[in-house]
Amino acid sequence: MAILEGKTALVSGVANKRSIGWGIAQALSDAGARLAFTYQSRMEKFVRELVATVPNNPLLIECDVQSDEELDRAFAQIDQELGGLDILVHSVAFAPPAELEGRFIDTSREGFKNTLDISAYSLIAMAKRAEPLMVKRGGGSMVCLTYMASERVFPKYNVMAVAKAALECTTRYLAYELGPQNIRVNAISAGPISTLAARGVKGFTDMLTHHEQVAPLHRNIEQSDVGELALFLCSPAARNITGGVHFVDAGFNIMGIG
């Protein structure tokens, strides 16, 4: 039997076939999980095309993570139609393009608030609503996506780096508070992948080249690498792993210089 047979999983933030969230969704589905997706309205066409390829009739829900009303409605629908939730995948991140082009010191107040709200606070908002759905299933696993810019300087990553640092801290606090309910919370720090969001960072192509040259395994990673790690973290094999940031980057994170 597939290791996630009988489990339900919500994947948020899939934008297109290049999304890391989509790679995770494929891995969870292949392992037997029934999926639900939340998406932003402007991505509906792309998400519907992808979801049509997933078995077991996935649930598809439009949801703006900046709206408490839409989050309430989405999780109520998940509870009603799936009977609870076992897995939450948070693959949501956004920064206004202008904030990734100039100097970090010129970050606007509004750009900072929007980036932190969408990219970090949304995990808290979703975890709050997922908690009772997971409790009724005996526990669960939450996974979010971060990047090494949270702790080291990557020029032009700017305010998104601050959001990723906030997301990692959020992961630890949620893991602490939700642990008694048998809910685990982990972050995956993936190496650079050519996603829609990543291509908005100036110099991303050079980043890919540098990563391949410096990483001990001398290669870049793929969506499937993140998907397999997420599958492990959401499986019974990781039942005692929570609150951590787990790297899948061909070893780049261990390097001092290169």
Secondary structure, 3 states (H helix, E strand, C coil): CCCCCCCEEEEECCCCCCCHHHHHHHHHHHCCCEEEEEECHHHHHHHHHHHCCCCCCCEEEECCCCCHHHHHHHHHHHHHHHCCCCEEEECCCCCCHHHHCCCHHHCCHHHHHHHHHHHHHHHHHHHHHHHHHHHCCCCEEEEEEECHHHCCCCCCCHHHHHHHHHHHHHHHHHHHHHHHHCEEEEEEEECCCCCCCHHHCCCHHHHHHHHHHHCCCCCCCCHHHHHHHHHHHHCHHHCCCCCCEEEECCCHHHCCCC
